[in-house]
Amino acid sequence: MTRMSRERLFHLADRIVADLTSSEGVVIRAPDEEKVRGQLRAEVFRVLEDEVKLEETIDLEVRRTLGSYSRA
């Protein structure tokens, strides 16, 4: 399994925020809209990073379990 790079996660976070903020139903009402976008991007990145870590933990556990089934 190949881990996603931080650059790739940043890119995905940027795309998600861009898609969200360009949606008709999403409106950012703040004096500093760019600051809010940055905070949103950081939170999306954090969630993506957490999901990658969880996926790696699950993958490792599955490999351990499957490895215990093999015969010498």
WOHU-V933939 format. One record per residue. N is the residue number from 0. RES is the residue in one letter. D_LAST is the distance of its C-alpha to the last C-alpha in Angstrom with 2 decimals. Layout:
N_RES_D_LAST, N_RES_D_LAST
This chain:
0_M_24.77, 1_T_27.99, 2_R_30.06, 3_M_33.72, 4_S_36.06, 5_R_38.87, 6_E_41.34, 7_R_39.88, 8_L_40.03, 9_F_43.63, 10_H_44.50, 11_L_43.16, 12_A_45.06, 13_D_48.20, 14_R_47.88, 15_I_47.37, 16_V_50.39, 17_A_52.46, 18_D_51.70, 19_L_52.43, 20_T_55.68, 21_S_56.88, 22_S_56.42, 23_E_59.67, 24_G_58.67, 25_V_57.63, 26_V_60.43, 27_I_60.17, 28_R_63.26, 29_A_63.34, 30_P_65.79, 31_D_63.10, 32_E_61.07, 33_E_59.08, 34_K_57.99, 35_V_56.78, 36_R_54.85, 37_G_53.20, 38_Q_52.24, 39_L_50.91, 40_R_48.90, 41_A_47.41, 42_E_46.45, 43_V_44.88, 44_F_42.90, 45_R_41.71, 46_V_40.56, 47_L_38.72, 48_E_37.03, 49_D_36.01, 50_E_34.55, 51_V_32.48, 52_K_31.14, 53_L_30.32, 54_E_28.55, 55_E_26.42, 56_T_25.59, 57_I_24.64, 58_D_22.51, 59_L_20.60, 60_E_20.12, 61_V_18.96, 62_R_16.36, 63_R_15.12, 64_T_15.17, 65_L_13.43, 66_G_10.67, 67_S_10.21, 68_Y_9.77, 69_S_6.71, 70_R_3.77, 71_A_0.00
